[in-house]
Amino acid sequence: MPLKTKILVVDDDVEFTETLKDLLELEKCDASIIHNGYEALQKVRNEKFDIVLMDIKMPGINGVETLKEIKKIAPRLAVILMTGYSLEALIKDAFKEGALAVLDKPLDIPKLFGHLAAARSAATLS
C-alpha cells in the first residue's frame, strides 16, 4: 500500500486550516496544521514532509520569508503558497525562491489537487 502524502498546512486562519485538513485527508493525505511561519520552520526541521501548503500573508514571518528559510533546511521540499491578496512583489519573490505555485483564495480545490498531484509526481521522480 502506498504511503500517504505528508502535507504541512500553514495559515493563521484556524478555521480555514481545519477545513483544508479535512479536504486533504479525504484525498488520502496525512495533513498537519500549524498557524505561523516560525512553527513551520520548526516542523520542517523535525519532521519529513512531502509538500508544504502555506499562506503568504501571516503575522510575524510571512510565507515568502518562511519559504526562503524552508529551502535552506530542505531544498527539494515542494512548497505551494496561497494568498487572498494581490501581492505582486511577494508573489514574484515566491517564484524566485522556488515556490511550486501560488494559488488564490478562496481556493479552487480541483486546481489545488492538480498541483498536489504534480508535486507528488516530481517527488517520486527525484
N, C-alpha and C positions, 0 to 999 in steps of 0.2 A: 504494500500500500504506500503511495507516495506521501512524503512528508507535507504537512500543511505549510503554506507560505506564511512566514512570520512577519507581521507588519506592525510598525510603531506609528501610532497616530498621535500627532502633537498639535493641540489647538487650545486656546484659552477659553473657548466656549464649551462648557462641560456638557450641556445637553446635546450639542452637535456631535461631540466625540462619542457619546453613548450611542446615539443613533447610527453613526458611521461604523462603530464597532459591531453593532448588531447586523448591519448590512454585510460587512466583511465576513463575519462568521457564517452567514447564510451561504457565502461563496467559498466555504471551506478554508478560510484563512484563520490564523491564530493572531488576533489583534490585541495589542496592549495600548492603553491610552495614558497620556500624561498631558500637562497643561502649560508647559513653558519650555523655552529653549535650553535652559540650564539643566532641567531634568532630562531632556532629550540627550544631551551630551553625556550625562552620567549613565543613562541606559545603554547608549551605543558603546560606551567603554566597557560595560559589564555584561552585556548580552549580545548574541548574534541575531541580527535582523536581516531579512531579505529586502525589505522596502521600508522607507520612511515616508509617511504621508503627513505633510506639515503646513500649517498656516504661515503666511508671510508676516502678517501684522499681529504681533503679540507684545505684551508689556515686557520690559526687561530687554532681553536679546531677541531681535526679530528673526524671522525664518531664514533670511538670506545669510545673516551673520552666523546663525546656527549651522546652516548648510556648509559654510566655509570651514567651520570647526569640525563638523562631521567628516568632511572629506580628508582632513588631516588624520583623523582616527581610523577611518575605514574608507579609503579612496574609491573602492569599487561598489560601495553601497548605493543602491538606486534610491534617489530622493525625488519625490513628486511634491511640488508646492501648490498651495491653494490660496486664493485671495477673493475677498468680497469687495475690493477696492481697485481703482485704476492707479496702479503704482508702476508706471512705465520704467523709471530708472531702476527700481528694485527688481522688476521682472527681467530686465536686460542683464542686470548683475547676476541674477539667479542662474540664467543660462550660461553666462560666462564662467560661473563657479561649478557648473556640472549638473544642474537640475535636469532631470529627465523630461519633466513637463511642468507647466504652470496652469492649473485649472481654475476657472472662475467659479465662485459661489453665487447662488446655490449650485451645487454640483450636478452635472449631467452624469447620472450613475452609469449608464452604458459606456459613456466615454471614459469614466474613471476605470471601469473594469477592463476596458481595452488597453489603457495604459498599464494597469497592473499585470495583465497578460504579457504585454511586451517586456515589462521589467523582469517577469519570471523567466521568459524565454532567453533574454540577454544573460541572466544569471546562470542559467543551465549551460549556456554556450561558453561561458568564460571559465 
